[in-house]
Amino acid sequence: MFFRNCPILRRVSASDPVSSLGLAVATILVAAKVGGHLAVRLKQPSVLGELLAGIVLGALPWPFFETLRNDPGVDMLARIGVLVLLFEVGLETTVRDVMRVGVASARVALLGTVGTLAVGFGAASLAMPQSGMLVRGFVASAITATSIGISARVLKDAGVSRTKEAHTILSAAVLDDVLGLVVLAVISGLAVHAGGASAVTPGSVALLVGKTIGFLALAVVLGVKLSPLLFRMTARLRSEGALLATGLAFCFVFAWASDLIGLAPIVGAFTAGLVLEESHSARFVERGERSLSERMEPISSLLVPLFFVLMWMRADFRALGEPWALALLAALTAAAIVGKLACALGAPRGSDRLAIAFGMVPRGEVSLVFANLGLTMKVGGKPLLDAKQYSALVTVVVVTTLLTPVALRWRITSPPEGRASMPSFHS
C-alpha cells in the first residue's frame, strides 16, 4: 500500500515522457545486470537471470511497473533490441559455416526440427484442442530452434568442446538456427494471411515457403557479393564509428526488406549478420579500430536486456494456475525434449547419440522472439497467443535452459559402465 499511496512515487508516471523512459530503461538495465550476475554465480546462463528479473519487476506493486510492460517507448526499444540480438546471432555464424555443416550435423538439425514440429503440434492439439490449426502450428514452431549459446557454454565448461559430439552439436545448432528462422518466416506469414482477407490454403503455404527460401537465397547472394564493396568504401571514411553505423544500417535495411515482402523483420536481421564476416572489419582493425562484433557489444548491452526483461514482465503466471494451462506447459516441455531426442537418430556412428540429443534441447532467443511475436501479432483483431499460451512458451525456455546443463554434465561425466551400451564421450 505504501508504494501505491506514496505521492513521490506516483509522480514518476506523470513526469516528462523522456525522463520517464530514461528511468524505465535504467531500472530494467540495473535489474537485468543484477539478475544476470546472480545467474552466473549459480552457474546458469546470464539470460536466465535477465528473464527472472522480469518476474521481480512485474510483481512489484508500484504503478510505475504496472504500466512499464506496455510502455510504447520501452516496447519500441525492445523491438530494436530483438533486431540487434538476431543480427549478433548471425554475426557469430557465417555462410561458410552453414555450408561446412557435415551430413551428420545436417541430419541432426533436420530430424530435431521435424521431430519437434511433429511432437509439438501433437502436444498442442492435445493440450488446447479448442485452438485453431494456426495457433497450434505457431506454438509447435516456437519450440523448434536450439540455443547454441547454452550448449556451447556447457561443453566448454566441461572441457569437451573439441570432441566429435561437441562438433556435431554446435554444427547442427548453426543449421538449426537457419531452419528455425525459416519456420518462423513461414508461420508468421501464415498468421498475416489469416489476419487479412485471404484464406490460408496449400497454395498460400507453398508460396510463403518459396518466398522465404527465395528471400534468404537472394539476400545471401547479393549480400556476399555487395557487402565487401560496401565495407571497403566505408573504410575510406575517417569519421569515428563508421564501421558500426554501416553494420547497423546493413542490419536495418535487411530487416526492412524482409518486412516489405511479408516476412518477420528478424529474418532479415539474422540474414544480414549471417552474410558479414570478420574480413569485413579487417581494414578497420588494421588501423587500430575494434571489429564490428566488438563495437556491437555496447549497443547490445543496452537494448537486448530490455527485450528479455520485458518478456517476463508481460507473462501472467497466474494464468498458469488453471489445470489446462499447466497441462499445456507440461505438454510443451515434454514435446520440446522428446522432439529433440529424434536428433539421436542422425548422430554420426561412434558418437554418444544421447549426449548429442541433450545438447540440442535448450531453447533460447528464437523461441522468445516467437512468443513475443505471437503476443503482438493480431489475427481477427485479437493477439494470436493468449496469456496462458504466451506464459507457457516463455516458461518452456527457462525449463529447458535449466535442464540441459544438468543432463549434459551427467552424460559427459558419468562413467561408461553406469550407462546403457551406447557410444559415449568416454568410449
C-alpha positions in Angstrom: 0.0 0.0 0.0 2.9 2.4 0.7 4.1 2.1 -2.9 0.7 2.8 -4.2 0.0 5.8 -2.0 3.4 7.5 -1.9 2.9 10.8 -3.8 6.6 10.9 -4.8 6.4 7.5 -6.5 3.1 8.3 -8.2 4.8 11.4 -9.6 7.1 9.3 -11.7 4.4 8.2 -14.2 3.2 11.8 -14.6 6.7 13.4 -15.4 8.2 14.3 -18.8 7.9 11.3 -21.2 11.6 11.4 -22.0 12.7 11.3 -18.3 10.1 8.5 -17.6 11.5 6.5 -20.5 15.1 7.1 -19.2 14.1 5.9 -15.7 12.4 2.8 -17.2 15.5 1.9 -19.2 17.7 2.5 -16.2 15.5 0.3 -13.9 15.4 -2.5 -16.4 19.1 -2.4 -17.1 20.0 -2.5 -13.4 17.6 -5.3 -12.7 18.9 -7.2 -15.8 22.5 -7.0 -14.8 21.9 -7.9 -11.2 19.8 -10.9 -12.3 22.4 -11.9 -14.8 25.2 -11.7 -12.2 23.2 -13.9 -9.8 22.5 -16.4 -12.5 26.2 -16.6 -13.5 27.1 -17.1 -9.8 24.7 -20.1 -9.8 26.4 -21.4 -12.9 23.4 -20.6 -15.1 23.3 -18.5 -18.4 23.0 -14.8 -17.7 20.0 -14.6 -19.9 18.1 -16.7 -17.3 18.8 -14.1 -14.7 17.5 -11.3 -17.0 14.3 -13.3 -17.5 13.9 -13.8 -13.8 14.5 -10.1 -13.2 11.4 -9.5 -15.3 9.3 -11.6 -12.9 10.5 -9.5 -10.0 9.8 -6.2 -11.7 6.4 -7.4 -12.9 5.4 -8.5 -9.4 6.2 -5.1 -7.7 3.0 -3.2 -6.7 4.3 0.2 -7.8 2.0 1.6 -10.6 5.2 2.6 -12.5 6.0 -1.1 -13.1 2.4 -1.9 -13.9 2.5 0.5 -16.8 6.0 -0.3 -17.8 5.2 -3.6 -19.5 3.0 -1.7 -22.1 5.0 1.5 -22.4 5.3 2.2 -26.2 8.8 3.7 -25.8 10.2 0.7 -24.0 8.4 -1.6 -26.4 10.0 0.0 -29.4 13.4 -0.1 -27.9 12.9 -3.8 -27.0 11.9 -4.5 -30.6 15.0 -2.8 -31.9 16.8 -4.9 -29.3 15.4 -8.1 -31.0 16.8 -7.0 -34.3 20.2 -6.3 -32.7 20.1 -9.7 -31.0 19.4 -11.7 -34.1 22.0 -9.6 -36.0 24.5 -10.6 -33.4 23.4 -14.3 -33.6 24.0 -14.1 -37.4 27.4 -12.4 -36.9 28.5 -15.4 -34.8 27.9 -17.6 -37.9 28.9 -17.2 -41.5 27.5 -18.5 -44.8 30.7 -20.6 -44.9 29.9 -22.1 -41.5 26.5 -23.2 -42.7 27.9 -24.6 -45.9 30.5 -26.6 -44.0 27.9 -28.3 -41.8 28.5 -32.0 -42.4 26.0 -34.6 -43.5 25.6 -36.0 -39.9 25.1 -32.5 -38.4 22.6 -31.7 -41.1 20.7 -34.9 -40.3 20.7 -34.0 -36.6 19.4 -30.5 -37.3 16.7 -31.6 -39.7 15.5 -34.5 -37.5 15.4 -32.3 -34.5 13.4 -29.6 -36.3 10.9 -32.0 -37.9 10.6 -34.2 -34.8 9.9 -31.1 -32.6 7.4 -29.7 -35.0 5.5 -33.1 -35.2 5.6 -33.8 -31.4 4.9 -30.1 -30.6 1.9 -30.0 -32.8 0.5 -33.2 -31.3 1.1 -31.9 -27.8 -0.5 -28.6 -28.6 -3.5 -30.4 -30.1 -4.0 -32.5 -27.0 -3.5 -29.6 -24.6 -5.6 -27.0 -26.4 -8.0 -28.7 -28.8 -10.2 -25.6 -28.8 -7.5 -23.5 -30.6 -7.2 -23.4 -34.3 -4.6 -25.1 -36.5 -2.7 -21.8 -36.9 -2.2 -21.4 -33.1 -1.2 -25.0 -32.6 1.2 -24.7 -35.5 2.7 -21.5 -34.2 3.2 -22.9 -30.7 4.9 -26.0 -32.1 7.1 -23.9 -34.3 8.1 -21.7 -31.4 9.9 -24.6 -29.7 11.9 -25.8 -32.7 15.1 -23.7 -32.5 18.1 -24.8 -30.3 20.0 -22.2 -28.3 23.6 -22.7 -29.5 25.0 -20.4 -26.7 23.8 -22.5 -23.8 25.1 -25.8 -25.2 28.4 -24.2 -26.2 28.9 -22.9 -22.7 28.2 -26.3 -21.0 30.5 -28.1 -23.4 33.3 -25.6 -22.8 32.9 -25.7 -19.1 33.1 -29.5 -19.1 36.3 -29.4 -21.2 34.9 -31.4 -24.1 34.4 -28.7 -26.7 36.8 -30.4 -29.1 35.1 -33.8 -29.1 33.1 -35.3 -32.0 29.9 -34.9 -30.1 30.5 -31.2 -29.4 31.4 -30.5 -33.0 28.2 -32.2 -34.1 26.1 -30.3 -31.6 27.5 -26.9 -32.5 27.4 -27.5 -36.3 23.9 -28.8 -36.1 22.8 -25.8 -34.0 24.2 -23.4 -36.7 21.8 -25.0 -39.3 19.1 -25.3 -36.6 19.1 -21.5 -36.3 18.6 -21.1 -40.0 15.8 -23.7 -40.1 14.1 -22.1 -37.1 14.1 -18.7 -38.8 12.7 -20.3 -42.0 9.9 -21.8 -39.9 9.3 -18.5 -38.2 9.1 -16.7 -41.5 6.6 -19.2 -42.9 4.4 -19.4 -39.8 4.3 -15.6 -39.2 3.4 -15.2 -42.9 0.5 -17.6 -42.4 -0.7 -15.6 -39.5 -0.6 -12.4 -41.6 -2.7 -14.2 -44.2 -5.1 -15.4 -41.6 -5.5 -11.9 -40.2 -6.3 -10.4 -43.6 -8.8 -11.1 -46.3 -7.0 -14.1 -47.9 -7.5 -17.6 -46.7 -4.7 -20.0 -45.7 -4.6 -22.7 -48.5 -1.9 -25.2 -49.5 -1.1 -22.8 -52.4 -0.5 -19.9 -50.0 1.7 -22.1 -47.8 3.8 -23.2 -50.8 4.0 -19.5 -51.9 5.2 -18.5 -48.4 7.8 -21.3 -48.3 9.1 -20.3 -51.8 9.1 -16.6 -50.9 11.1 -17.3 -47.7 13.7 -19.5 -49.3 13.9 -17.1 -52.3 14.4 -14.1 -50.0 17.1 -15.9 -48.0 18.9 -17.1 -51.1 18.7 -13.7 -52.8 19.8 -11.8 -49.7 22.7 -14.1 -49.1 23.9 -14.0 -52.7 23.6 -10.2 -53.0 25.0 -9.7 -49.5 28.0 -11.8 -50.1 28.8 -10.0 -53.4 28.0 -6.4 -52.4 28.9 -6.2 -48.7 32.7 -6.4 -49.3 32.5 -3.4 -51.7 30.3 -1.5 -49.2 32.7 -2.0 -46.3 35.7 -1.2 -48.5 34.0 2.2 -49.3 33.2 2.7 -45.6 36.8 2.1 -44.7 37.8 5.3 -46.6 35.7 7.3 -44.1 37.8 8.6 -41.2 34.8 9.5 -39.1 34.6 7.7 -35.7 32.0 4.9 -35.7 31.7 4.5 -39.5 32.0 0.7 -39.2 29.3 0.4 -36.5 27.0 2.7 -38.5 27.4 0.7 -41.6 26.8 -2.6 -39.9 23.6 -1.4 -38.2 22.4 0.2 -41.4 23.0 -3.1 -43.2 21.0 -4.9 -40.5 18.1 -2.5 -40.5 17.8 -2.4 -44.3 17.7 -6.2 -44.5 15.0 -6.1 -41.7 13.0 -3.6 -43.7 13.3 -5.6 -46.9 12.2 -8.7 -45.1 9.1 -6.9 -43.7 8.4 -5.4 -47.1 7.7 -8.8 -48.6 5.7 -10.0 -45.7 8.3 -11.8 -43.6 9.3 -11.1 -40.0 11.9 -8.3 -39.8 14.2 -10.5 -37.6 14.6 -12.9 -40.6 16.3 -10.0 -42.4 18.4 -9.0 -39.4 19.7 -12.5 -38.9 20.5 -12.9 -42.6 22.4 -9.6 -42.5 24.6 -10.9 -39.7 25.0 -14.2 -41.5 26.4 -12.5 -44.6 29.0 -10.4 -42.8 32.4 -11.9 -41.8 35.4 -10.8 -39.8 37.1 -9.9 -43.1 34.6 -7.0 -43.4 36.3 -5.4 -40.4 39.8 -6.2 -41.5 40.7 -2.7 -42.8 39.4 -1.1 -39.7 41.3 -3.5 -37.4 44.5 -2.9 -39.3 44.3 0.8 -38.4 43.8 0.1 -34.7 40.0 0.1 -34.5 37.8 -2.5 -33.0 35.9 -5.1 -35.1 32.2 -4.9 -35.8 31.4 -7.6 -33.3 33.3 -5.7 -30.5 31.6 -2.4 -31.5 28.2 -4.1 -31.3 28.6 -5.0 -27.6 27.6 -1.7 -26.0 24.6 -1.4 -28.3 23.6 -5.0 -27.4 24.2 -4.5 -23.7 21.8 -1.5 -23.8 18.9 -2.9 -25.9 18.9 -6.7 -25.7 18.3 -6.9 -21.9 15.2 -4.7 -22.4 13.7 -7.4 -24.6 14.5 -10.3 -22.2 13.3 -8.5 -19.1 10.1 -7.2 -20.8 9.4 -10.8 -22.0 8.7 -12.0 -18.4 7.2 -8.8 -17.2 4.5 -9.4 -19.7 4.0 -13.0 -18.7 1.0 -13.7 -16.5 2.0 -16.7 -14.4 -1.3 -16.6 -12.6 -2.8 -17.8 -15.9 -0.8 -21.0 -15.5 -2.6 -21.8 -12.3 -5.5 -23.3 -14.2 -5.3 -27.1 -14.8 -5.4 -26.9 -18.6 -2.7 -24.2 -18.6 -0.5 -26.4 -16.5 -1.3 -29.3 -18.9 -0.2 -27.1 -21.8 3.1 -26.2 -20.1 3.8 -29.9 -19.3 2.9 -31.0 -22.8 5.1 -28.3 -24.5 8.0 -29.0 -22.2 7.8 -32.7 -22.9 7.5 -32.0 -26.6 10.5 -29.7 -26.6 12.6 -32.5 -25.0 11.2 -35.6 -26.8 11.2 -33.8 -30.2 14.9 -33.1 -30.0 15.6 -36.7 -28.9 15.0 -37.5 -32.6 18.4 -35.9 -33.2 20.0 -39.1 -31.9 18.9 -41.0 -35.0 21.0 -38.7 -37.1 24.2 -38.7 -35.0 27.4 -40.0 -36.5 28.5 -43.5 -35.8 30.8 -43.9 -32.8 29.5 -40.9 -31.0 27.4 -40.5 -27.9 24.0 -40.1 -29.5 22.1 -39.3 -26.3 24.6 -36.6 -25.4 24.1 -35.0 -28.9 20.3 -35.1 -28.4 20.7 -33.5 -24.9 22.9 -30.8 -26.4 20.1 -29.8 -28.8 17.4 -29.5 -26.1 17.9 -25.9 -24.8 15.7 -23.2 -26.3 16.7 -19.5 -26.3 16.3 -16.3 -28.1 14.4 -17.6 -31.2 11.7 -19.2 -29.1 11.4 -16.0 -27.1 11.1 -14.0 -30.3 8.4 -16.4 -31.4 6.5 -15.9 -28.2 6.7 -12.2 -28.4 5.5 -12.2 -32.0 2.6 -14.3 -31.0 1.6 -11.8 -28.3 1.9 -8.8 -30.6 0.6 -10.3 -33.9 -3.2 -9.8 -34.4 -5.5 -12.3 -36.0 -9.1 -11.3 -36.2 -8.4 -8.3 -34.0 -7.0 -10.4 -31.2 -3.5 -11.5 -30.3 -2.5 -14.8 -31.9 -1.5 -16.1 -28.5 -3.4 -15.6 -25.2 -1.7 -15.0 -21.8 -1.7 -18.7 -20.9 -0.1 -19.8 -24.2 2.5 -17.0 -24.1 3.4 -17.7 -20.5 3.7 -21.4 -21.2 6.1 -20.8 -24.1 8.4 -18.5 -22.0 8.5 -21.0 -19.2 9.5 -23.8 -21.6 12.5 -21.7 -22.5 13.5 -21.5 -18.8 12.9 -25.2 -18.0 14.9 -26.4 -21.0 17.7 -23.9 -20.2 17.9 -25.3 -16.6 17.6 -29.0 -17.6 20.2 -29.0 -20.4 23.4 -28.3 -18.3 22.3 -31.0 -15.8 21.6 -33.6 -18.4 24.7 -32.8 -20.5 27.0 -32.8 -17.4 25.5 -36.1 -16.3 26.1 -37.7 -19.7 29.6 -36.3 -20.1 30.9 -37.1 -16.6 29.2 -40.4 -15.7 31.4 -43.5 -16.1 30.7 -45.6 -19.2 29.9 -48.7 -17.1 27.0 -46.7 -15.5 25.2 -46.2 -18.8 23.5 -48.1 -21.4 25.7 -49.7 -24.1 25.9 -46.7 -26.3 29.0 -45.0 -27.7 30.0 -42.1 -25.5 32.5 -39.3 -24.8 34.5 -41.8 -22.7 34.5 -44.6 -25.3 
